Amino acid sequence: MTFLCYPKCSTCQKAQKWLDEHGVAYELRLIREQKPGEEELRTWQKRSGLPLKRFFNTSGLQYKALALKDKLPDMSEDEQLRLLATDGMLVKRPLLVGEDFVLVGFREAEYEERLLS
């Protein structure tokens, strides 16, 4: 599994602590330094079963600075993927990417269900 995070993000810190406490092995990838590419994001979105909008960090400064709340509805999926691939800080985090799943954000119950059962 790959765990994509931003070290200063408190939610990422909680998720990483949870993974460590439960002995879950993962490869750490810093989302700002190694931002996901357009094809990676496309694959992950399909694997997650979530709408693409869920991959945007809607509380981030960049999201607000670009006024994406108003712009996203008029953008095609390809345009949204290209935009997400330009800046790792636009991507909701943490992302936990497994062979057959992708978890976006951190919800403890979701981690438990996917990783411990």
Secondary structure, DSSP 8 states (H G I E B T S, - for coil): -EEEE-TT-HHHHHHHHHHHHTT---EEEETTTS---HHHHHHHHHHHT--GGGGB-TTSHHHHHTTHHHHGGGS-HHHHHHHHHH-GGGB-S-EEE-SS-EEES--HHHHHHHHH-
